[in-house]
Amino acid sequence: MGKVLIIGAGGVGTVVANKVAQNSKIFTDIMLASRTKSKCDAIAADVKKRTGVSIKTAQVDADSVAELTELFKTFKPELVINVALPYQDLSIMDACLECGVNYLDTANYEPLDEAKFEYKWQWAYQDRFKKAGLTAILGCGFDPGVTSVFTAYAAKHHFDEIHYLDIVDCNAGDHGKAFATNFNPEINIREVTQKGKYWENGKWIETEPHEIHKPLNYPGIGPKESYLIYHEELESLVKNLPTLKRARFWMTFGQEYLTHLRVIQNIGMARIDEVEFNGQKIVPIQFLKAVLPNPGDLGENYTGETSIGCRIRGIKDGKERSYYVYNNCSHKAAYEETGAQGVSYTTGVPATIGAMMFFTGAWRKAGVWNVEEFNPDPFMEELNRQGLPWHEIFDGDLEV
Ligand code: NDP
């Protein structure tokens, strides 16, 4: 029924490859392509052992539209799951338009030379995808992704109007390393060192990085210091849910992590511009990535779990109500199932479910869409089946 091309063979690509193979009734022909083919081959061999399903592999530089179109013309995928880096979003979308291929990703476009993510570049493709009759599904990981589907589900079933949204993201795992990031270090460090930003009463309010913080209690985990940061789904959610009076995003960080981050910034290792080194130009943050632990390799001794959810207040039948919907994911269980840790798992599983939604026709409409613009119900059902079960608390204390 479905011919799918996965681009990117990192932690998230590993999970997507495993999950599409587990659902081989829907994904009947699978290819994994990335910059380094040997990584695709290693993942394909592992997936074959775990599931018995064969995956084709290929080398591609996804910054090159010409290389992408050549690959698309040979393999002829119906859908591309882009789990390379945000820098490649636009070149992959261009190639999709050229070859008539549908598109899904988990992170919005970021220019390489500016640590600034926003949807304007990808939303600008709306007319071209519409005209071509192609579907583009944006931001289909956990956050963005599941958090936006959780919000759409709450709006559909539990509220007449949503007024306050707080997305809370806790990683209470321990990988045993002094410092490591849970997904691509370059993207992660660019994201968490930015200024904070949230939506209130029709406008964006900016804060200094990590200026606002407080302990929040996470189910099954307990209290963790949580920091207000800007996160990309806020941009589309405030547009698509105009009743929102306030929308914020909180993420937990340990003291050790923050101390390392401060040192990295203070000594210039988070810089994204080129510097001269021994007659060669290098970008410090890219060099840093080369010496940090590979997020894809953190899984083996990773203990603890993640807890990500939405805390929502609003009105139902004239009365105020609160609602908390969340998933907890064990790093160990994720590793045993796919060979990757929980953060890669919580991103790769929703990307696979989004692709299932496309192939089954539930999420198929010409144009460029954020996930909250689709029917949340079939996606929510599939989360329970595919390893990310969710739980609800009605009218509890949201703490926010
Ligand atoms: P990794 O760095 O582990 O993997 C990225 C992969 O993309 C690598 O295999 C890399 O190749 C490949 N790649 C990079 N550049 C190119 C290129 N020009 N052409 C082809 N392949 C390329 O990252 P993760 O797996 O941790 O993350 C993948 C994506 O998921 C990122 O965009 C990240 O932002 C997103 N993400 C989204 C989350 C969400 O909840 N929405 C959460 C976590 C991550 P090579 O191996 O050669 O370096």
Residues whose N, C-alpha, C, O or C-beta is under 5 A from the ligand:
A	BS01	NDP	G8 A9 G10 G11 V12 G13 S34 R35 T36 K39 V60 D61 A62 D63 V83 A84 L85 P86 T106 A107 G141 F142 D143 P144 N182 F183 N184 I187 G296 V343 T347
